[in-house]
Amino acid sequence: MAHTYPNVLIHCVFSTKERRSVIPEALTLGLFKYLQGIGSNIHVPVISAGGTANHVHLLIALPDSITLSKVVQTFKANSSRWIGEHGIDFAWQHGYAAFSVSASNRDAVLEYIEHQADHHRKRSFEDEFVALLKKSGVSYDSEFVFG
């Protein structure tokens, strides 16, 4: 659409099925590059991709031409297939979290995503996820937050 200039930054987080640590460290950099390629193919810039053996964080610029749920579905489906092609019995957990990011907070989120390994020496994914929900004011039922 002419004269449309969105700057919608979204921090997406999704985990492996049952939050199992099944993404080998040797594949993580390739996975993050693959996710960037998926974003490029669907015209969704991936500003940053990071994570650990059991989850992924993405900072994306969401265009006005596609819904967030379709974007996440595309990332998860294609990356799941790619990981499976490396001989790993793999699936992502159902669902995801997504948080809006102001342009003024962009660099802090980039820093956070790029240093996931450091964060998880001190805090589990489950604790991190709940903290992100609380910080963002997202209501959740602790009994069902992880499926």
N, CA and C atoms as an extended XYZ file, in Angstrom:
441
Properties=species:S:1:pos:R:3:atomname:S:1:resname:S:1:resid:I:1 pbc="F F F"
N         0.850       -1.170        0.000 N   MET     1
C         0.000        0.000        0.000 CA  MET     1
C         0.899        1.238        0.000 C   MET     1
N         0.592        2.196       -0.840 N   ALA     2
C         1.373        3.424       -0.913 CA  ALA     2
C         1.214        4.233        0.368 C   ALA     2
N         2.276        4.915        0.731 N   HIS     3
C         2.271        5.818        1.882 CA  HIS     3
C         1.962        5.109        3.198 C   HIS     3
N         2.414        3.885        3.328 N   THR     4
C         2.247        3.135        4.560 CA  THR     4
C         3.641        2.826        5.094 C   THR     4
N         3.911        3.267        6.315 N   TYR     5
C         5.264        3.143        6.869 CA  TYR     5
C         5.237        2.543        8.266 C   TYR     5
N         4.991        1.245        8.356 N   PRO     6
C         4.953        0.642        9.700 CA  PRO     6
C         6.356        0.459       10.276 C   PRO     6
N         6.450        0.579       11.579 N   ASN     7
C         7.665        0.226       12.317 CA  ASN     7
C         7.190       -0.555       13.541 C   ASN     7
N         6.711       -1.765       13.271 N   VAL     8
C         6.128       -2.593       14.305 CA  VAL     8
C         7.153       -3.665       14.673 C   VAL     8
N         7.856       -3.437       15.766 N   LEU     9
C         8.877       -4.369       16.228 CA  LEU     9
C         8.247       -5.335       17.223 C   LEU     9
N         8.509       -6.630       17.004 N   ILE    10
C         7.921       -7.674       17.839 CA  ILE    10
C         9.018       -8.623       18.311 C   ILE    10
N         9.032       -8.889       19.600 N   HIS    11
C         9.931       -9.870       20.207 CA  HIS    11
C         9.111      -11.154       20.370 C   HIS    11
N         9.437      -12.191       19.583 N   CYS    12
C         8.728      -13.472       19.620 CA  CYS    12
C         9.564      -14.506       20.366 C   CYS    12
N         8.893      -15.348       21.124 N   VAL    13
C         9.561      -16.416       21.865 CA  VAL    13
C         8.739      -17.685       21.704 C   VAL    13
N         9.410      -18.781       21.316 N   PHE    14
C         8.739      -20.075       21.292 CA  PHE    14
C         9.732      -21.161       21.649 C   PHE    14
N         9.193      -22.255       22.202 N   SER    15
C        10.066      -23.303       22.734 CA  SER    15
C         9.856      -24.619       21.991 C   SER    15
N        10.805      -25.511       22.218 N   THR    16
C        10.685      -26.856       21.690 CA  THR    16
C         9.561      -27.573       22.427 C   THR    16
N         9.053      -28.637       21.826 N   LYS    17
C         8.004      -29.420       22.464 CA  LYS    17
C         8.496      -29.896       23.831 C   LYS    17
N         7.665      -29.666       24.825 N   GLU    18
C         7.961      -30.019       26.220 CA  GLU    18
C         9.241      -29.354       26.734 C   GLU    18
N         9.671      -28.312       26.049 N   ARG    19
C        10.859      -27.527       26.411 CA  ARG    19
C        12.107      -28.410       26.536 C   ARG    19
N        12.126      -29.475       25.725 N   ARG    20
C        13.277      -30.380       25.729 CA  ARG    20
C        14.468      -29.715       25.045 C   ARG    20
N        15.647      -29.950       25.550 N   SER    21
C        16.880      -29.392       24.977 CA  SER    21
C        17.362      -30.289       23.844 C   SER    21
N        16.772      -30.111       22.669 N   VAL    22
C        17.062      -30.996       21.539 CA  VAL    22
C        17.751      -30.300       20.363 C   VAL    22
N        17.921      -28.993       20.449 N   ILE    23
C        18.618      -28.293       19.365 CA  ILE    23
C        20.107      -28.324       19.688 C   ILE    23
N        20.883      -29.085       18.922 N   PRO    24
C        22.318      -29.184       19.220 CA  PRO    24
C        23.017      -27.833       19.039 C   PRO    24
N        23.979      -27.579       19.907 N   GLU    25
C        24.720      -26.322       19.821 CA  GLU    25
C        25.329      -26.127       18.432 C   GLU    25
N        25.757      -27.223       17.814 N   ALA    26
C        26.360      -27.143       16.487 CA  ALA    26
C        25.378      -26.651       15.426 C   ALA    26
N        24.071      -26.757       15.682 N   LEU    27
C        23.059      -26.313       14.718 CA  LEU    27
C        22.508      -24.926       14.999 C   LEU    27
N        22.777      -24.375       16.179 N   THR    28
C        22.086      -23.136       16.555 CA  THR    28
C        22.392      -21.978       15.609 C   THR    28
N        23.645      -21.754       15.269 N   LEU    29
C        23.949      -20.640       14.364 CA  LEU    29
C        23.304      -20.847       13.003 C   LEU    29
N        23.322      -22.090       12.514 N   GLY    30
C        22.654      -22.394       11.254 CA  GLY    30
C        21.160      -22.165       11.348 C   GLY    30
N        20.562      -22.534       12.480 N   LEU    31
C        19.136      -22.317       12.683 CA  LEU    31
C        18.808      -20.831       12.663 C   LEU    31
N        19.607      -20.035       13.337 N   PHE    32
C        19.328      -18.600       13.379 CA  PHE    32
C        19.440      -17.985       11.979 C   PHE    32
N        20.414      -18.419       11.205 N   LYS    33
C        20.544      -17.943        9.814 CA  LYS    33
C        19.364      -18.435        8.979 C   LYS    33
N        18.947      -19.658        9.210 N   TYR    34
C        17.807      -20.204        8.477 CA  TYR    34
C        16.542      -19.401        8.787 C   TYR    34
N        16.344      -19.060       10.049 N   LEU    35
C        15.191      -18.232       10.427 CA  LEU    35
C        15.249      -16.875        9.726 C   LEU    35
N        16.431      -16.300        9.606 N   GLN    36
C        16.562      -15.037        8.879 CA  GLN    36
C        16.190      -15.221        7.409 C   GLN    36
N        16.574      -16.356        6.839 N   GLY    37
C        16.208      -16.652        5.458 CA  GLY    37
C        14.703      -16.807        5.283 C   GLY    37
N        14.061      -17.470        6.226 N   ILE    38
C        12.602      -17.598        6.181 CA  ILE    38
C        11.980      -16.205        6.194 C   ILE    38
N        12.464      -15.363        7.109 N   GLY    39
C        11.944      -13.997        7.185 CA  GLY    39
C        12.116      -13.258        5.869 C   GLY    39
N        13.267      -13.396        5.264 N   SER    40
C        13.526      -12.743        3.980 CA  SER    40
C        12.539      -13.230        2.913 C   SER    40
N        12.278      -14.540        2.899 N   ASN    41
C        11.358      -15.103        1.899 CA  ASN    41
C         9.935      -14.595        2.050 C   ASN    41
N         9.516      -14.277        3.265 N   ILE    42
C         8.142      -13.802        3.487 CA  ILE    42
C         8.095      -12.298        3.742 C   ILE    42
N         9.214      -11.624        3.490 N   HIS    43
C         9.310      -10.158        3.628 CA  HIS    43
C         9.054       -9.680        5.052 C   HIS    43
N         9.597      -10.446        6.003 N   VAL    44
C         9.534      -10.092        7.420 CA  VAL    44
C        10.973      -10.017        7.907 C   VAL    44
N        11.519       -8.815        8.014 N   PRO    45
C        12.909       -8.709        8.465 CA  PRO    45
C        13.118       -9.287        9.864 C   PRO    45
N        14.117      -10.168        9.960 N   VAL    46
C        14.530      -10.694       11.258 CA  VAL    46
C        15.720       -9.847       11.694 C   VAL    46
N        15.501       -9.015       12.671 N   ILE    47
C        16.541       -8.110       13.152 CA  ILE    47
C        17.545       -8.876       13.998 C   ILE    47
N        17.044       -9.847       14.762 N   SER    48
C        17.916      -10.676       15.587 CA  SER    48
C        17.250      -12.020       15.832 C   SER    48
N        18.077      -13.057       15.899 N   ALA    49
C        17.605      -14.398       16.237 CA  ALA    49
C        18.591      -14.987       17.232 C   ALA    49
N        18.075      -15.600       18.273 N   GLY    50
C        18.927      -16.205       19.279 CA  GLY    50
C        18.141      -17.226       20.073 C   GLY    50
N        18.815      -17.847       21.013 N   GLY    51
C        18.143      -18.830       21.844 CA  GLY    51
C        19.116      -19.849       22.373 C   GLY    51
N        18.559      -20.954       22.802 N   THR    52
C        19.358      -22.048       23.361 CA  THR    52
C        18.834      -23.365       22.800 C   THR    52
N        19.195      -24.451       23.438 N   ALA    53
C        18.820      -25.785       22.970 CA  ALA    53
C        17.325      -26.067       23.082 C   ALA    53
N        16.579      -25.205       23.805 N   ASN    54
C        15.154      -25.485       23.962 CA  ASN    54
C        14.213      -24.328       23.629 C   ASN    54
N        14.740      -23.240       23.087 N   HIS    55
C        13.839      -22.155       22.693 CA  HIS    55
C        14.534      -21.152       21.782 C   HIS    55
N        13.692      -20.326       21.149 N   VAL    56
C        14.179      -19.307       20.213 CA  VAL    56
C        13.546      -17.969       20.565 C   VAL    56
N        14.342      -16.919       20.391 N   HIS    57
C        13.867      -15.539       20.473 CA  HIS    57
C        14.094      -14.909       19.100 C   HIS    57
N        13.124      -14.167       18.613 N   LEU    58
C        13.264      -13.415       17.375 CA  LEU    58
C        12.836      -11.981       17.626 C   LEU    58
N        13.571      -11.047       17.064 N   LEU    59
C        13.108       -9.665       16.991 CA  LEU    59
C        12.839       -9.422       15.522 C   LEU    59
N        11.583       -9.172       15.205 N   ILE    60
C        11.184       -8.992       13.811 CA  ILE    60
C        10.547       -7.626       13.614 C   ILE    60
N        10.535       -7.182       12.360 N   ALA    61
C         9.800       -5.988       11.965 CA  ALA    61
C         8.574       -6.481       11.203 C   ALA    61
N         7.433       -6.433       11.830 N   LEU    62
C         6.204       -6.983       11.258 CA  LEU    62
C         5.613       -6.017       10.240 C   LEU    62
N         5.523       -6.416        8.970 N   PRO    63
C         4.911       -5.538        7.972 CA  PRO    63
C         3.389       -5.538        8.113 C   PRO    63
N         2.742       -4.655        7.405 N   ASP    64
C         1.288       -4.577        7.489 CA  ASP    64
C         0.596       -5.600        6.593 C   ASP    64
N         1.364       -6.400        5.872 N   SER    65
C         0.793       -7.309        4.878 CA  SER    65
C         0.577       -8.737        5.371 C   SER    65
N         0.927       -9.051        6.619 N   ILE    66
C         0.822      -10.415        7.131 CA  ILE    66
C         0.564      -10.364        8.637 C   ILE    66
N        -0.200      -11.323        9.115 N   THR    67
C        -0.506      -11.344       10.547 CA  THR    67
C         0.633      -11.988       11.329 C   THR    67
N         0.728      -11.630       12.578 N   LEU    68
C         1.748      -12.206       13.453 CA  LEU    68
C         1.591      -13.718       13.547 C   LEU    68
N         0.376      -14.206       13.692 N   SER    69
C         0.177      -15.653       13.814 CA  SER    69
C         0.647      -16.381       12.561 C   SER    69
N         0.446      -15.820       11.394 N   LYS    70
C         0.920      -16.439       10.150 CA  LYS    70
C         2.450      -16.414       10.090 C   LYS    70
N         3.043      -15.323       10.534 N   VAL    71
C         4.504      -15.215       10.560 CA  VAL    71
C         5.101      -16.304       11.449 C   VAL    71
N         4.602      -16.425       12.679 N   VAL    72
C         5.144      -17.412       13.613 CA  VAL    72
C         4.908      -18.818       13.084 C   VAL    72
N         3.729      -19.083       12.544 N   GLN    73
C         3.437      -20.396       11.964 CA  GLN    73
C         4.449      -20.730       10.871 C   GLN    73
N         4.769      -19.768       10.020 N   THR    74
C         5.716      -19.989        8.932 CA  THR    74
C         7.121      -20.241        9.464 C   THR    74
N         7.548      -19.448       10.432 N   PHE    75
C         8.869      -19.669       11.045 CA  PHE    75
C         8.950      -21.066       11.659 C   PHE    75
N         7.952      -21.440       12.430 N   LYS    76
C         7.992      -22.718       13.133 CA  LYS    76
C         7.914      -23.896       12.167 C   LYS    76
N         7.029      -23.843       11.196 N   ALA    77
C         6.874      -24.969       10.261 CA  ALA    77
C         8.144      -25.199        9.456 C   ALA    77
N         8.698      -24.137        8.906 N   ASN    78
C         9.878      -24.287        8.054 CA  ASN    78
C        11.124      -24.654        8.850 C   ASN    78
N        11.299      -24.059       10.018 N   SER    79
C        12.481      -24.383       10.818 CA  SER    79
C        12.380      -25.792       11.391 C   SER    79
N        11.178      -26.230       11.722 N   SER    80
C        10.986      -27.592       12.209 CA  SER    80
C        11.392      -28.599       11.134 C   SER    80
N        10.980      -28.338        9.919 N   ARG    81
C        11.356      -29.217        8.809 CA  ARG    81
C        12.875      -29.220        8.625 C   ARG    81
N        13.506      -28.044        8.694 N   TRP    82
C        14.955      -27.924        8.520 CA  TRP    82
C        15.707      -28.703        9.607 C   TRP    82
N        15.278      -28.564       10.850 N   ILE    83
C        15.930      -29.293       11.942 CA  ILE    83
C        15.748      -30.795       11.743 C   ILE    83
N        14.547      -31.214       11.331 N   GLY    84
C        14.291      -32.621       11.066 CA  GLY    84
C        15.178      -33.183        9.969 C   GLY    84
N        15.496      -32.349        8.984 N   GLU    85
C        16.379      -32.783        7.898 CA  GLU    85
C        17.802      -33.043        8.383 C   GLU    85
N        18.114      -32.598        9.589 N   HIS    86
C        19.420      -32.857       10.191 CA  HIS    86
C        19.381      -34.095       11.099 C   HIS    86
N        18.335      -34.909       10.948 N   GLY    87
C        18.266      -36.174       11.662 CA  GLY    87
C        17.775      -36.086       13.093 C   GLY    87
N        17.115      -34.996       13.424 N   ILE    88
C        16.640      -34.810       14.799 CA  ILE    88
C        15.119      -34.975       14.824 C   ILE    88
N        14.625      -35.804       15.732 N   ASP    89
C        13.192      -35.931       15.935 CA  ASP    89
C        12.742      -34.652       16.632 C   ASP    89
N        12.053      -33.776       15.922 N   PHE    90
C        11.875      -32.421       16.424 CA  PHE    90
C        10.455      -31.911       16.229 C   PHE    90
N        10.020      -31.101       17.182 N   ALA    91
C         8.772      -30.342       17.063 CA  ALA    91
C         8.850      -29.137       17.992 C   ALA    91
N         8.197      -28.060       17.585 N   TRP    92
C         8.046      -26.892       18.452 CA  TRP    92
C         6.815      -27.107       19.324 C   TRP    92
N         6.819      -26.517       20.499 N   GLN    93
C         5.651      -26.523       21.373 CA  GLN    93
C         4.558      -25.686       20.706 C   GLN    93
N         3.308      -26.036       20.964 N   HIS    94
C         2.203      -25.215       20.465 CA  HIS    94
C         2.282      -23.840       21.119 C   HIS    94
N         1.915      -22.825       20.378 N   GLY    95
C         1.844      -21.479       20.917 CA  GLY    95
C         3.162      -20.733       20.868 C   GLY    95
N         3.113      -19.514       21.346 N   TYR    96
C         4.262      -18.611       21.364 CA  TYR    96
C         3.910      -17.408       22.218 C   TYR    96
N         4.888      -16.606       22.500 N   ALA    97
C         4.657      -15.311       23.143 CA  ALA    97
C         5.192      -14.246       22.196 C   ALA    97
N         4.560      -13.101       22.207 N   ALA    98
C         5.008      -11.990       21.363 CA  ALA    98
C         4.791      -10.693       22.130 C   ALA    98
N         5.823       -9.860       22.101 N   PHE    99
C         5.809       -8.620       22.865 CA  PHE    99
C         6.157       -7.455       21.948 C   PHE    99
N         5.393       -6.401       22.024 N   SER   100
C         5.728       -5.217       21.240 CA  SER   100
C         6.981       -4.567       21.828 C   SER   100
N         7.780       -3.995       20.941 N   VAL   101
C         9.038       -3.368       21.343 CA  VAL   101
C         9.063       -1.952       20.778 C   VAL   101
N         9.249       -0.977       21.629 N   SER   102
C         9.353        0.400       21.147 CA  SER   102
C        10.706        0.600       20.468 C   SER   102
N        10.744        1.513       19.526 N   ALA   103
C        12.000        1.799       18.820 CA  ALA   103
C        13.092        2.187       19.814 C   ALA   103
N        12.721        2.870       20.888 N   SER   104
C        13.711        3.298       21.881 CA  SER   104
C        14.257        2.134       22.710 C   SER   104
N        13.563        0.985       22.701 N   ASN   105
C        13.990       -0.181       23.470 CA  ASN   105
C        14.601       -1.267       22.577 C   ASN   105
N        14.708       -0.995       21.301 N   ARG   106
C        15.193       -1.961       20.314 CA  ARG   106
C        16.571       -2.518       20.680 C   ARG   106
N        17.507       -1.642       20.995 N   ASP   107
C        18.876       -2.084       21.288 CA  ASP   107
C        18.950       -2.966       22.531 C   ASP   107
N        18.141       -2.677       23.528 N   ALA   108
C        18.125       -3.499       24.740 CA  ALA   108
C        17.618       -4.904       24.427 C   ALA   108
N        16.612       -5.008       23.573 N   VAL   109
C        16.087       -6.322       23.188 CA  VAL   109
C        17.115       -7.072       22.341 C   VAL   109
N        17.787       -6.360       21.436 N   LEU   110
C        18.867       -6.982       20.649 CA  LEU   110
C        19.923       -7.573       21.568 C   LEU   110
N        20.351       -6.805       22.529 N   GLU   111
C        21.362       -7.247       23.493 CA  GLU   111
C        20.871       -8.487       24.246 C   GLU   111
N        19.624       -8.455       24.662 N   TYR   112
C        19.033       -9.563       25.404 CA  TYR   112
C        19.029      -10.839       24.552 C   TYR   112
N        18.600      -10.739       23.311 N   ILE   113
C        18.518      -11.902       22.426 CA  ILE   113
C        19.908      -12.441       22.114 C   ILE   113
N        20.845      -11.569       21.882 N   GLU   114
C        22.192      -11.990       21.491 CA  GLU   114
C        22.977      -12.638       22.639 C   GLU   114
N        22.502      -12.485       23.863 N   HIS   115
C        23.220      -13.043       25.014 CA  HIS   115
C        22.387      -14.073       25.767 C   HIS   115
N        21.633      -14.872       25.030 N   GLN   116
C        20.776      -15.881       25.652 CA  GLN   116
C        21.564      -16.898       26.482 C   GLN   116
N        22.690      -17.360       25.970 N   ALA   117
C        23.471      -18.364       26.710 CA  ALA   117
C        23.870      -17.827       28.081 C   ALA   117
N        24.267      -16.563       28.142 N   ASP   118
C        24.634      -15.949       29.419 CA  ASP   118
C        23.442      -15.899       30.373 C   ASP   118
N        22.276      -15.500       29.852 N   HIS   119
C        21.080      -15.404       30.695 CA  HIS   119
C        20.720      -16.754       31.298 C   HIS   119
N        20.892      -17.801       30.501 N   HIS   120
C        20.428      -19.110       30.949 CA  HIS   120
C        21.429      -19.866       31.797 C   HIS   120
N        22.535      -19.254       32.076 N   ARG   121
C        23.418      -19.808       33.097 CA  ARG   121
C        22.840      -19.511       34.489 C   ARG   121
N        21.999      -18.477       34.544 N   LYS   122
C        21.438      -18.031       35.818 CA  LYS   122
C        19.942      -18.313       35.964 C   LYS   122
N        19.249      -18.488       34.838 N   ARG   123
C        17.795      -18.584       34.881 CA  ARG   123
C        17.306      -19.594       33.842 C   ARG   123
N        16.369      -20.448       34.236 N   SER   124
C        15.805      -21.438       33.309 CA  SER   124
C        14.905      -20.737       32.284 C   SER   124
N        14.630      -21.443       31.203 N   PHE   125
C        13.703      -20.900       30.211 CA  PHE   125
C        12.348      -20.628       30.842 C   PHE   125
N        11.869      -21.557       31.660 N   GLU   126
C        10.559      -21.384       32.280 CA  GLU   126
C        10.504      -20.110       33.126 C   GLU   126
N        11.537      -19.874       33.921 N   ASP   127
C        11.581      -18.655       34.740 CA  ASP   127
C        11.665      -17.408       33.864 C   ASP   127
N        12.476      -17.491       32.815 N   GLU   128
C        12.608      -16.362       31.880 CA  GLU   128
C        11.262      -16.050       31.227 C   GLU   128
N        10.577      -17.074       30.770 N   PHE   129
C         9.319      -16.896       30.058 CA  PHE   129
C         8.277      -16.231       30.947 C   PHE   129
N         8.130      -16.734       32.156 N   VAL   130
C         7.164      -16.153       33.099 CA  VAL   130
C         7.546      -14.709       33.424 C   VAL   130
N         8.838      -14.437       33.589 N   ALA   131
C         9.288      -13.065       33.860 CA  ALA   131
C         8.943      -12.140       32.699 C   ALA   131
N         9.105      -12.612       31.465 N   LEU   132
C         8.742      -11.799       30.293 CA  LEU   132
C         7.239      -11.516       30.270 C   LEU   132
N         6.442      -12.533       30.580 N   LEU   133
C         4.984      -12.329       30.625 CA  LEU   133
C         4.622      -11.281       31.670 C   LEU   133
N         5.197      -11.425       32.868 N   LYS   134
C         4.899      -10.478       33.949 CA  LYS   134
C         5.348       -9.069       33.587 C   LYS   134
N         6.568       -8.935       33.080 N   LYS   135
C         7.110       -7.616       32.730 CA  LYS   135
C         6.250       -6.923       31.683 C   LYS   135
N         5.663       -7.720       30.786 N   SER   136
C         4.840       -7.158       29.707 CA  SER   136
C         3.378       -7.004       30.093 C   SER   136
N         3.025       -7.417       31.305 N   GLY   137
C         1.641       -7.281       31.759 CA  GLY   137
C         0.689       -8.259       31.100 C   GLY   137
N         1.198       -9.409       30.664 N   VAL   138
C         0.366      -10.420       30.015 CA  VAL   138
C        -0.260      -11.314       31.084 C   VAL   138
N        -1.564      -11.464       31.021 N   SER   139
C        -2.260      -12.359       31.946 CA  SER   139
C        -2.036      -13.798       31.507 C   SER   139
N        -1.838      -14.677       32.463 N   TYR   140
C        -1.641      -16.087       32.158 CA  TYR   140
C        -2.082      -16.920       33.344 C   TYR   140
N        -2.406      -18.177       33.064 N   ASP   141
C        -2.760      -19.119       34.095 CA  ASP   141
C        -1.540      -20.000       34.315 C   ASP   141
N        -0.936      -19.941       35.482 N   SER   142
C         0.301      -20.669       35.741 CA  SER   142
C         0.144      -22.175       35.546 C   SER   142
N        -1.078      -22.671       35.677 N   GLU   143
C        -1.310      -24.109       35.480 CA  GLU   143
C        -1.178      -24.500       34.005 C   GLU   143
N        -1.441      -23.551       33.105 N   PHE   144
C        -1.485      -23.883       31.683 CA  PHE   144
C        -0.470      -23.115       30.843 C   PHE   144
N         0.389      -22.331       31.463 N   VAL   145
C         1.299      -21.465       30.714 CA  VAL   145
C         2.203      -22.247       29.770 C   VAL   145
N         2.551      -23.470       30.114 N   PHE   146
C         3.446      -24.253       29.264 CA  PHE   146
C         2.741      -25.387       28.536 C   PHE   146
N         1.443      -25.364       28.479 N   GLY   147
C         0.710      -26.370       27.716 CA  GLY   147
C         0.452      -27.648       28.438 C   GLY   147
